[in-house]
């Protein structure tokens, strides 16, 4: 079993972090906007589907009036 070497571990972590391609501020803002917009779109879609299902249930069973 390998021994834990804290100094070696930190050195390896720094090397890996240096290889990461970090997004620019603009890319981060664009993707954040897309996530928020698509989340709002999904919320509206599910709200509409829920409204339709509730209407069908009211017609069929008279439930939820």
Buried (B, 14 or more C-beta within 10 A) or exposed (E): EEEEEEEEEEEEEEEEEEEEEEEEEEEEEEEEEEEEEEEEEEEEEEEEEEEEEEEEEEEEEEEEE
